[in-house]
């Protein structure tokens, strides 16, 4: 007992000593030596920071000893980053920031070492959600589709999923709240399922990321960063409202954040409601209406050597599935067929700091409860006498997907100029059916993966990163139906495994030029639909037969990136070549069952290649003027057959943008843009696709930040498809029915900081 008390007292003494560690300093403008107020000073590894006062001074307390990266960032200045050694007691760091018209750099969190993009060996695209939303897209995924190299497979306006360099669905992994999002993403009509409220930014890894995330990341990763907790001893709230003229869409959310010395809290509630969208021909697309409700909450505790946060997100979506141009109405209630989705995301992230090392533990649960109501169940509809709306009580499809996942990462003690992380990741997933129809059987999936990755900083100009990973997946599915009859699914017991590696090299050829090369392998285990399908697919008028003997998809991708950047010009050139072994696709075999053509899941090697090129000019002395242009191209084909389906058409975007800042005016910031987006003819098409002609879309917008009665307010007005162009995107699932994409729309958005 005596020894235990002594140990506790020793631990308390160490903790007390650590809690007295501080970092103080002053931040100035390098060109004028004047102090800078409201500069963010932040430790990415510790997730701890503050802002400077009117004298440019800052103090951050209760810091653990060790070597940590500190980042100082402020709009209009180049971000500062440096590894510093925190000693016990008082530490000091003075920083001089250099003016720059280039947008402020952010810390990339989707890669393991949390560096600024210019320090990353792997190229990662970063975008703030507020910036994407200011361009007027009605949903989060439509906004993300504006990022070069990223597209959207859409079913109307309300349903969409990301396409990264020609790969989509189970080949692209989505992360939110630090955990992988599992929402039956194999389905063509299964969208992202995340509301933009409470999402601060998005990062896109355009290439195999299986080393970091395991199966399904062979095409890339979409990493959604939730809004941060506030700095200590502060409270704020905000109200956000927007209206879309085309869909009469009403979007609103309200949030509050409050932080003490150790305990922090945030909450946000949102609604999103749209009628059928109108195409460029003036006709409403029947049943493209959708609505959703969203709630996000989080609580965090942090002391000197330990921090932990718990976040919860509940999302309820009602999504109409458009099929034709029919009755013109302004109803906001989806009619048959439609989906009703309830999504629960619960995550826990904890980190323990040791001297020069740390341990991360992330746990997560996702409950995706999906129901689909179809036309042939109309006899079972009941009418609610109170509101006259049809209440569809019987679901054709009723699937409950429960996923538990874990991620444990340990940062080893630094050795020389290298940083190394080792870890173990895994999921336990169950799928259960309760509806009349079954797409995939009741099944259990278990994943486990072990990894190690090292970043080696040779000198100021040369960085290397390499790693290795092993994964094992086991899928056990239950038999369903009667052997020999339509809809029969045999039992399934398969396991898959794969070794994957990655190597990257970054070279600062000069102060302005950076070159990167990355070579990575990735894999994807076949999903349940590909392994077990046996039955008619009414939406596609075909009979699909799965293949229980399918092998892993395995790929190797080479990425090259070249960037030039000075104070007023940015240029980038990205290229990639992606070879995929055992690519899974579906094709007819020439036979028929119940008058439906039979389609089988097959495998064949495939190749994709292409890239992105662009520039950003803000000429001196007109730093308020921004001229931006980007071009993206992707080619994909089976090695012994046709072009791959769902390959985005080549695209060119040209934007003229202005941005002004006046700290002494009640109107603090002003921005405006006009953009011409040209999508070229897509003639290299898959076996079941049709040629898509060229089209151009003109967008424009205006916004600003102003002070009103000691409150800050942001106003944005954007107009999309100003010329009301009649067009159908190549990646629209409504293309086969000749249904147009959305016509002219004007969006008005207001954000009020309370």
N, C-alpha and C positions, 0 to 999 in steps of 0.2 A: 504493500500500500504506500509505503514511504517513497519507493522508487517511482511509482505512478505519479504521485504528487509532485515530485521533483521534475519529472518529464513534462508535466503540464505547465509548471512554473517556467521551465526553460523555454517551452514553446511560446508562452505568453510574452516572455522577455524578447524573443526573436521577433514576434509579431509587432510588439511595441516599437522595437528598433526600426523595423521596416516601415512602419506607419509614419515615421518622422522623415522619411526620404522625400525630397522635393526637387523639382526642376523649375527654375525661374529664368527669366530673360527679357529681352526687349527686341522688338521687330521693327525695322525701319525700311524706308524706300532707298534702295542703293543709289539711285540717281540724285536724290535731294537730301538724303539723310534725315528726312522727316519721319516721325513715328507713324505707324499704321494701326488704325483701330479696326476691330472686328475680324482680325486675322484668325483663322482656325489653326490651332496647334494640337496635333493628334498623334497618339501612339496606336498604330493599327493593331499590333499584337495584343496590347493591353485593352484596346477599345476604350481608351480614356483620353480626355482632352479638355480644352478650354478655348476661350477667345481672348484676344488682347483688349485692354482698356484704352481710354483716350490717349494715354501716354505711350501706347505700344507695348505695355508690360503685360506679362502673364506669369502665373504660378500654378503648377500642377503638383498636388500632394499625394501622399500615401502610395508611393511607387516602390516596387520591388527592386532590389539591386540586380544588375546584369546588363547585358548589351541588348538594346532595343532600337528599333527604327522610329524616328520622329519625323512627322510631315507637317510643314507649314504651308497653307494655301490661302489665296485671296484672289478674287476676280480682278483681272487686269495685270496680274503678276505671275511669273513663272513659279510653279510649285517647288518647294525646297524639301529635300529628303536627305537624311544622314543617320547612320548608326552611331549611337552615343552610348558610353558606358556610365551607367548610373551607380554612383558610389553611395554608401550609407551617409546620411546627412543631407546637406544642401548641395545642389548641383546647379550650374548656371550655363546658359546657352543664348548668345545673342545672334540674331539672324538678320541679314540684309537681303530683301527680295528684289529681283530685277523686273522692271516693267516689261510686259509682253501683251500683245494683242491676241495671242493664241489663248483658246479657252483653257481654264484651269484644269490641271490634271488631277485624276482621282486614284486612290489606292484600289488595286484590283484584288478582289477577295475570292474569285473563283479558282485562282491558282494558289498553291499551298504556301508560298512565302510572302504574300501580301506586299507586293511592291508597286510603285508607280509604273504605268505602262512603259515608259522609256527605259525602265530597269528590268523589265520582264524579258525572259528569253523567248517565251511563247507570245505570239501576237493575239491580243484579245480586244474585241470591239466593246466600247463602253458608251452608254447613252443614258441621260437622265430621263425619267418618265415624263417629267414636267415639260421638257423640251419636245419630246415626241408628241405629247398630247396637244401642245400649242399649235401643231400642224393640222388639227381637226379630225383625226380618226375617231370613229365611234367606239372602238374597243381597244383594249390593251394590245392584242395580237396584231391588229391592223397597224398600230403605231410601230411595233417592233419590226414589221415588214418593211419599214422605211430604211432600215440599216443595210448598207451594201453587203451583198452576199447572203441576205436573208429574204425569204419569200413567205407567202401564206397560202396554204390550201384552204379554200373557203367554201362554205355552204351558206350563201347569203352573207349577211353582215354579222350575225350573232355567233356563228360557229366558224372557227378557224384554228389551224395548227401550223407551227413553224416549219419551214423548209430551209435547210442550211446547205448551200451548194449542191442542190439536187437530191438531198436525202431528207426523209421526214418520218413521221409516226414513230415506231419503235426504234428507229435508227437515230433519233435525236432525243436526248435526255433533258428534262426540265427540272430545275432545282428551285425551291422556294422555302423560305425560313431555314435555309441550310440543310434541307432534306430533299431527297428525290421525290418528285411528284408522280404518283401512280394513279391514273384515272381511266384505265381501259383505253390507252392511247392507240391501240391497234385499229380501232374503229374509224372508218373514213368520216363519220359524222360526229365524232367525239372531239370537241374543241379543247382549248387550253384549260378552261375552268378556273381561272384566277382573275379577280377584279383588280383594276389598277390602283384603287384606293389603298393607301398604306404601302405601296411599292415605290421605293425611292429611285432605283436605277436598275438597269439590266446590263449584263455582260454576256457576250457571245464568243464561245470558243468554236472556231470554224475548222474543225478537223477532229480526228480521233482523240478522245479524252478518256479512253478506257483505262489508262494508267491511273487516273485520278478517281474515276467514277464507276468503272466496271462495265458490265454488259449494257447495251442500248446506247452507249455514248460513242459509238463508232463513227457517227456522222457529225457529232458536235454536241455542245451543251448550251442551253439557255439558262442563265443563272439570274434569278430575280432577287434583288436585295431589298429587304424590308426597310421601312423608315427607322432611323436611329433613335435611340433614347437621347434625351436632352443631357447637356452638361449639368454638373451638380448645382443644386439650389436655384433651380429655374423652373418656370411653368409657362406653357403657352397653349393656345388652342387655335383652330382655324375652321373655316366653313368654305366649302367649294361647291359651286353650282355651274352647270352648263346646259345649253339647249342646242339641239341639232334640228335645223329647219326641215331636212329631208324626211327624217324618221319621226319628227316631233319628239325626239329623244330628250328625256329629262334625266339628268345625272346629278346626283348630289352626294356629298359626304361631309361628315363633321368629325373632327378629331381633337384629342386633348393629350398633352404629354406633361409629366411632372417628375422632377428628380430631386432627391435629397442627397446627402453625402454618400449613402450606401444603397438606398432603395430607390428604384426608378419604375415608372409606370407609364403606359400609353394605351389608348383605346381609340378605335375609329369605326364608325358605322356608315354604310353606303347603300344607295339604291340606284338602279339603272333600268329605264323603262322606255321601250321603243315600239312604234307601230311598224307596219310593213314599209320597207324602203321603196323609193320610186326610182326606176331606171331612167336612162337618158331619153326614152321615148314617151315619158309621162305616165307610164303604167306602174301601179304598185305591184310588187312581187308578193303574191298571196302567201300568208303564213310565214313570212320572214321576220315577223315580230318576235321580240324576246324581252324578258325582264329578269332581274336578279336582285337579291339582297345579300349584303356582305357585312360581316362583323370581324374585326381583328382586335386582339387584346394582347398585351405583353407586360411582364413584370421582370425586373432584373435586380439582382443583389451583387454588389461588388465591394470587396475590401482590398487590402494590399496584395495578397497573394492568391486570391480566389475570386472568380466572377462566374455568375450563372444567370441565365435568362430562360424564361418559359414563354412561348408564344402560342396563341390559338387563333385559328381562322375558320369561320363557318361561312359557307357560301351556298345559297339556294338559287338555282337557275331554272327558268322555264323557257325552253327554246323551241320555237316553231321550226319545222323542217319544210322548207319551200319545195314545191314540185311543179308548179304551173302558174300562169297568170290567170287568176280567177276573179272572184268577187272583190270589188274595190271597197275597202272599208278602213276605218280608223280604229278598229278594235285593238286593244293592247293584250288581250287574252289569246294565247296560242290555240289553234284548232288542230284537229287531227291531220297528219301525225305530228307529234311533238315529244320532246324529252323533258323530264323533270329530274333534276340532279340535286342531291344534297351532298356536300363535300365538307368533311371535317379534317383539319390539319392541326396537329398538336406536336410541338417540337420543344426540345430541351437542349440547350447548349451550355456546357460548363468548361471552365479552363482553370487549371492550377499552375501557378508559376513557381518554378524552382530557380535557383541562380543559374542563368544562361540556358535553361531548358524549360519546357512546358508540356503539359498533357491536356489534350482536347478530347472531350466526350460529347458526342451529339446523339440524341435519341429522338425517334420520331414515330408518329402514328398518322396514317391517312385512311379515312373511311370514305370511300367513294360509292354512294348509293344511287344507282342510275335506273330510272324507269322510262320505258318508251311506250307510248300509246299510239296505236295504228288504226287505219281506216276500217279494217275489217272487224274492229271491235265496237262499231257504232251502235249495235243493238244492245250493248251493255251499258250505254251511257245513261246517266241519270241527270235530271235537271234540278238545280238548286232553286227552289221557289223564291228565295229571298233576293237573288240577283239575276235570275234568268239565264245564267251562264251554265254551260254543260259541265258536269262534274264526271270525268272519265275515271270510273272506279277500278277498272280492271286493266292491268298493264300487260301488254304483249311480252315485253322484256322487262325483267326485274332482276338486276344484278347487284350484288353487294360484294365489294372488293375491300378487304381489310389488309393493310400493309404496315408492318412494324419494321423499322430499320435502325441500324446503329452504325456509328462511325467513330473509331478511336484512333487518334493521331498523336504521336509522341515526337517532339522536337529534340533530337539528340544534342548533347553539348557540342558547341562549335569546335571544329578541328581545323586550325589554320584559316584558310579563306573559304571554307565550305560550310554549308548548312544542309543537314540531312533530316528527313522526316520518314518515319516508319509507321505503319498503321494496319488496322484490320477493319473491314467494312462488311455489311451483310444486310439481308432482308428476309423476313418471313411473311409470306403472303398467302391469303386464302380467297378464293372466289366461290360464291354460292349463288344459285339461281332460284328464283321464286315465281317467275312468270310462266306463261303458256309456251313461249318459244325459248330456244336456247341457241346462242351464238357460239359460246365456248362452254366446256363442261365445268362442273364443280371441281376445283383443283387446288393443290397446295404447291407453292414454289418456295424453295429455300436457296438463298445465295450466300456465299462467303468468299471474301477476297482479301489477300494480304499484299501489301505494297511497300516499296521503299523508293524514295527519290531524293536526289542531291543537287543543290545549286552551288556551283563553284565559281567564285569571283576571282579570276586570275589577276586582273588589273583594271584600270579605269576603262579600258577599251574592249576587254574580252570577258565574256561570261559563258559558262557551259551549264547545261542541266540534263540529267539523265536519270532513268529509273526503270524498275522492273516490277511486274505484278503477276499474280496467279489467281484465277477465279474458278470456282466450282458452283454449278447450278444444278439443282434436282427439281424435276417437275413430275408430280403425281396427279393424274386426272381420273375421275370416276367415269365408268361406263354409263351411257344414257340411251334409252329407247330399246327397240327390238331389232335384233340382227336381221339384216335384209330389208328393213323398211326405211323409208325416207326419214332423215333426221337422226339415224342411229350413230352414236359415237362410241367407239371402243375405248376401253380403259387405256391409260397411258402411264408409263413409268420410264422416264428418260433422264439421263444426266449429261451435262455438258461441262467441259473445262477448257481453259485456255491460258497460255502464257502471253503477256504483252509487254512491250517495252517502248521507250521513247528516248530520243536524243535531240537536244537543241543547242544551237550556238548563236550568240549575238556578238556582233563586232561593231564598235563605234569607229567607222572609217575616218570620220572627222567629227568636229563639234556639231556639224549640220547633218551628217549622213550616218544612218544606222542600217545595218544589214542583219537579217535573221534567216536561219535555215532550221527547220524542224522536220524530223522523220519519226513517225509514230505508227504503231500497229493498233488495231482495234478489233473488237468482235461483237457479235450479237447472237445470242441463242434464239432459235425460232420461237415465235409466240404461240399461244394456245390455238388461235384461229388457224394459223398455218399448219399446225400439227394435227388438228382434230376436226376441221370443218367437214360436214357431210349434210348437205341440204340446199334447198332453194334460197336464193338471195333475191327477194322481191324487188328491191330497189334497183338492181342491175339486170334483172330478168335472166338469171343464170343459175346453174346448179354447181356449187363449189365443193370440191373434194380436197381435203387436206392430205398431208403426207407425214405420217408418224416417223419416217426415217430421215427427215431433213437433218442436215448437219449445221454446225455453226457457220454463220457468215464471218469471214476473216478478211481484214483489209490492211493495207499499208499505204500511208499517204505521205507525200513529200510537200512541204510548204516552203516557199521562198517569199521574203518580204523585204522591200527596200524603201526607206523613208528619207526624205530630205526636209529639214525644218530650220528656218531662221526666224527672225522676229516678225516677218511679214509674209512668209510663204511657207506652205506645207505641200509636199508631194508624196504620194504613196503608190506603190506597185506591188500587188500580191498575186502570186501564182501557185497553183496546186495541181498535183496528179495523184489520183486515188484509184488504186487497184483493189477490187473486191473479189475474193474467192467464194464460190458457192452463194452468189447473190440469189435471193428468193424472189420469185415472181409468179404470176398466175397466167395461164394460157389455155385456150380451148383444145380439146382432143378430137373434135369432129363428131362426137356422139351427142345424143339428147336423152334426157330423163324428164318425163312429164312435160314435153314440148319445150324444155329449157336446155340450152346448150350447156354441156358439161365443161367446167373449167378446173384444171388441176394446178396445184402448187408445185412448181419445179425449181431447179437450181441450175445456175450457169454463171461462169465468171463474167465480171463486168468491169468497165473502166469509166471514170469520170475525170474531167480536167477542165481548167478554166482559171478565173481569177477576177480581181478588181483593180481598177486604177482610178486615181482621182487627185484633185488639187484643191487648195484653199488659199486664196489670195486676199490679203488685207493691206493695200499699198500705203506706204508712208507718203505724206503725213495724214492720209485719210484712213486712220485706223478704225473708224466707225463703219467703213465699207467692207463687205465680205462678198467675194465671188467664189462660189463653190461648184465643183463638177465631179461626178463620179460615174464610172461605167463598169458594168459587171457582166460576166459571161460564164456559162456552164455548158459543157457537152457531156452527154452520158449515153453509153450503149452497151448492150450485151456483146461479149467478145465474138460470138458466132451467130448473131441475130440482129434484131431490130434495135432502134434507139430506146433508151429507158423512158418510161412514162414519168409525168410530173416533173419534167425538167423546166425550170423557169426560162422564159424568153430573155434574150439579151436586153439590157436596160441602160438608158442614159438619163441622168438627172442633172439639170443645170439650175442653180439657185443664185439669186441676187438678194443679199440680206444686209440690213443696216442695224446698228446697235449704238445707242447713245447713253451716257451716264452723266448725271449732274447732281452731285452730292448736296448742293446748296439750294436745290429747287424742291418744291412739293411733288413734282413729277420726277422721280428719281431715275427711272430707266425707260427707254423707248426702244422697241425693236419692230422691224417689219421685214417681210420677205415676199418674193414672188418666185415661183418654181415651175419649171416645165419638165415633166416626166415622160420620156419617150420609151415605149416598149416596142421592140422590133418584132417582125414576123417570126413566129416559131413554126418552122417547117420540118424540123427533125423531131418526129413525133412517135410515140409508142403505138403498139398494135391496135389499141382501142381508142386512140385519140384522133382529133381532127386538127387541121392547120389553123393557127390563130393569126389573123392579120395584124399589121402594125397599127398602133394608136398612140396618141399623145394626150396627156392630161395637164391642165393648167391649174395651179393652186396659188393662193396668196393669203397673207395674214398680217395682222397688226396687233401689237400688245404693249403693255407698259406696267410699271410699278409706281404707285403714288402713295403719298402720305395723306391721310384724311382723319382729322380729329385724333391725332396721335396713334392712329392705326395704319398698318400697311395693307395695301390692296393691290392685287394683280388682275389685270383685265386683258383678255385675249379674244380677238375676232379673227376667224379663219374661214376661207371659202375654198372648197375642194371641187374639182371638175367644173370650173367656172363656166366653160363653154358648153356644159351639159352634153358631153360626148357620149355617143352610143357605142359601148364596147363590152366585150366579154373577155375577162382575163383567162389566160391559158390554164391557170391553176384553180379556176372556179369549177366546183363540182356540178354547177348548174349549166355548164357549157353545153352538155349533150342535149339539154332541153331547150336551148336557144334563149335562155333567160339572161338579160343584161345585168351588168354590175350597176352599182349605185350611181345615180345622176348627180346633178348639182346639189351641194349642201353647204349651208353656212352654219358655223358653230360659234356661239358666244359663251365664253367661260369667265367666271369671276372667282377669285380666291381672296378671302378676308382673314387676315391674321388678327386674332383677338388678344 
